[in-house]
Amino acid sequence: VQLVQSGADLRNPGASVTVSCKASGYIFTSYYIDWVRQAPGQGLEWMGRIDPEDGGTKYAQKFQGRVTFTADTSTSTAYVELSSLRSEDTAVYYCARRNSGMDQWGQGTQVTVSS
């Protein structure tokens, strides 16, 4: 089982960013994908999750209206798009497979928001 994320990204405030998470080694549609981030010096922050089987999503209230999760079953890839970026969104973003807890994690993607 492996989750491989896209590379680091640098964005200006107000822009959007999309991070991808390609799954392999298991049936992609059988498990939710969660998204979690960790800002510098902070703990893990859960952003929400997507069910790749039907595209159903659940977003943490903090991110409602600014984050979108999608999943492409043809490529077994999940995506998170975060819009209206601000400096506080600078963090490492992780995808994780949910299997009675998050049992497999991507390597993390550094997103830096700076002008």
C-alpha positions as CSV (number, residue, x, y, z in Angstrom):
1,V,0.0,0.0,0.0
2,Q,1.4,3.4,-0.9
3,L,0.2,7.0,-1.1
4,V,2.4,9.3,-3.1
5,Q,1.7,13.0,-3.0
6,S,2.7,15.8,-5.4
7,G,5.7,18.0,-4.8
8,A,6.2,21.1,-2.8
9,D,4.4,24.3,-3.9
10,L,4.8,28.0,-3.3
11,R,1.8,30.2,-3.8
12,N,0.9,33.9,-3.4
13,P,-1.7,34.9,-0.9
14,G,-5.2,34.8,-2.5
15,A,-4.2,32.0,-4.9
16,S,-5.4,28.4,-4.9
17,V,-3.3,25.2,-4.6
18,T,-4.1,21.6,-5.5
19,V,-2.3,18.7,-3.9
20,S,-2.6,15.2,-5.3
21,C,-2.4,11.8,-3.6
22,K,-2.0,8.8,-5.8
23,A,-2.9,5.5,-4.2
24,S,-1.6,2.0,-5.1
25,G,-1.5,-1.5,-3.7
26,Y,-5.2,-1.6,-2.7
27,I,-8.7,-1.0,-4.0
28,F,-8.9,2.7,-4.1
29,T,-12.7,2.9,-3.7
30,S,-12.8,0.7,-0.6
31,Y,-11.4,3.2,1.8
32,Y,-11.9,6.9,2.6
33,I,-9.1,9.3,2.1
34,D,-8.5,11.8,4.9
35,W,-6.7,15.1,4.5
36,V,-4.6,16.5,7.4
37,R,-2.2,19.3,7.7
38,Q,0.5,20.4,10.1
39,A,1.6,24.1,10.3
40,P,5.0,24.9,11.6
41,G,5.2,24.3,15.3
42,Q,1.6,23.1,15.4
43,G,-0.1,19.8,15.8
44,L,-2.0,17.8,13.2
45,E,-5.2,19.4,11.9
46,W,-7.9,17.3,10.3
47,M,-9.3,19.0,7.2
48,G,-11.9,16.4,6.2
49,R,-12.3,13.3,4.1
50,I,-13.6,11.9,0.8
51,D,-15.2,8.6,-0.1
52,P,-13.7,7.7,-3.5
53,E,-16.5,5.3,-4.2
54,D,-19.2,7.9,-4.5
55,G,-17.3,11.2,-4.1
56,G,-19.1,11.9,-0.8
57,T,-17.2,14.5,1.3
58,K,-17.1,15.8,4.9
59,Y,-15.3,19.0,5.6
60,A,-14.0,20.3,8.9
61,Q,-16.0,23.4,9.7
62,K,-12.9,25.6,9.7
63,F,-12.4,24.9,6.0
64,Q,-16.0,24.9,4.8
65,G,-16.2,27.0,1.6
66,R,-12.5,27.1,1.0
67,V,-11.5,23.5,0.4
68,T,-12.6,20.9,-2.1
69,F,-11.9,17.2,-2.2
70,T,-12.1,15.2,-5.3
71,A,-11.2,11.7,-6.4
72,D,-10.4,10.2,-9.8
73,T,-11.1,6.5,-9.7
74,S,-9.6,6.0,-13.1
75,T,-6.1,7.0,-11.8
76,S,-6.7,6.2,-8.1
77,T,-5.8,9.7,-7.2
78,A,-7.3,12.0,-4.6
79,Y,-7.0,15.8,-4.7
80,V,-7.4,18.6,-2.3
81,E,-7.8,22.2,-3.5
82,L,-7.5,25.0,-1.1
83,S,-8.5,28.5,-2.3
84,S,-8.1,32.1,-1.0
85,L,-4.7,31.1,0.5
86,R,-3.3,33.1,3.3
87,S,0.0,32.8,5.2
88,E,-1.6,30.7,7.9
89,D,-2.2,28.0,5.3
90,T,1.6,27.4,5.1
91,A,1.8,23.8,6.3
92,V,2.7,20.2,5.3
93,Y,-0.4,18.6,3.8
94,Y,-1.0,14.9,4.2
95,C,-3.4,12.4,2.8
96,A,-4.1,9.2,4.7
97,R,-6.2,6.1,4.1
98,R,-8.9,5.6,6.7
99,N,-9.2,2.1,7.9
100,S,-10.4,2.2,11.5
101,G,-8.0,5.1,11.9
102,M,-5.5,6.4,9.4
103,D,-3.3,3.4,8.7
104,Q,-1.4,4.6,5.7
105,W,0.0,8.1,5.0
106,G,1.4,10.0,2.1
107,Q,4.8,11.5,2.5
108,G,3.4,15.0,2.9
109,T,3.5,18.0,0.6
110,Q,4.9,21.4,1.8
111,V,2.7,24.3,0.8
112,T,4.1,27.7,1.4
113,V,2.0,30.8,1.1
114,S,4.1,33.9,0.7
115,S,4.3,37.0,-1.4
